[in-house]
Amino acid sequence: MEIFRFIVGAVFILAGLVVACIAVIGNYKFKFVLNRMHAAALNDTLGILFVLFGLIILNGWNFTSLKMFVLICFFWMASPVASHLLARLEITTNKQQVKKECEVADDVDF
């Protein structure tokens, strides 16, 4: 049973590291700031979820696991809100660049 828990925990941690690597590649590949923010948010939500869930499985069910679960909940609530606020700031301060990058029609009002 212990080896099964180790394998499942390791798979989750490796999946989180793969998501983190994809997010890093996305941060360097994309040129527009909103696309980069999307790649970074992928790591904040999915990558951290997988890594912490893998650590919870490896650690077993105790008080430390409960704290890691609370940390997952905090990241899942705080990261999308922070990303949304930063995206709104980018859209309001740099409207011309956003219209150019997103190929928005002239009749659309920001």
Secondary structure as UniProt FT lines:
FT   HELIX           2..29
FT   HELIX           33..42
FT   HELIX           43..47
FT   HELIX           48..59
FT   HELIX           63..93
FT   HELIX           95..102
FT   TURN            106..107
//
